[in-house]
């Protein structure tokens, strides 16, 4: 079954955060979010605003467009797996 955009976005954020060696607590503090909000995003249970997506992207050293390209790439990999 194809994951929702929310799920794909969250999975991508988690993978990128982990690749940067940050815990949820560290990354949520960097972004100015509550850790529970970041957890809900990563689990596909929250629908972040465009502003929140931009904060996440910047926290990962990306633009929003680069972040969504990563989400698209990951979703394609999941479809072919």
C-alpha positions in Angstrom: 0.0 0.0 0.0 1.3 3.5 -0.9 2.1 5.6 2.1 0.4 9.0 2.4 2.3 12.2 1.7 2.2 12.8 5.5 3.8 9.4 6.2 6.4 9.8 3.4 7.3 13.3 4.6 7.7 12.1 8.2 9.8 9.1 7.3 12.1 11.3 5.2 12.5 13.8 8.0 13.3 11.0 10.4 15.9 9.5 8.1 17.6 12.9 7.4 17.6 13.8 11.1 19.2 10.5 12.0 21.7 11.0 9.1 22.7 14.3 10.7 23.2 12.4 14.0 20.5 14.3 15.9 18.0 12.9 18.4 14.4 14.1 18.3 15.1 16.2 21.3 18.1 17.9 19.7 16.4 18.5 16.4 13.1 19.7 18.0 15.1 22.2 20.0 17.0 23.4 16.9 13.7 23.9 15.1 11.9 25.5 18.1 9.3 22.7 18.2 8.1 20.6 21.0 9.6 17.1 20.8 6.1 15.6 20.7 5.2 17.7 17.7 8.3 16.5 15.8 7.5 12.9 16.8 4.0 13.3 15.4 5.4 14.7 12.2 7.9 11.8 11.9 5.1 9.3 12.5 2.8 10.8 9.9 0.3 11.9 12.5 0.7 15.6 12.1 0.2 17.8 9.1 2.9 20.5 9.4 2.3 24.0 8.0 4.5 25.3 5.2 6.3 27.4 7.7 7.1 24.4 9.8 8.3 22.5 6.7 10.6 25.4 6.0 12.0 25.4 9.5 12.6 21.6 9.2 14.3 22.0 5.9 16.6 24.8 7.1 17.4 22.7 10.2 18.5 19.9 7.9 20.6 22.3 5.7 18.1 22.1 2.8 15.6 24.3 1.0 11.9 23.3 1.1 12.3 22.3 -2.5 15.3 20.1 -1.8 13.5 18.5 1.1 10.5 17.7 -1.1 12.8 16.2 -3.7 14.1 13.9 -1.0 10.6 13.0 0.0 9.7 12.2 -3.7 12.8 10.1 -4.1 12.1 8.1 -0.9 8.4 7.6 -2.0 9.6 6.2 -5.3 12.0 3.8 -3.6 9.1 2.6 -1.4 6.9 2.0 -4.4 9.5 -0.2 -6.1 10.4 -2.1 -3.0 
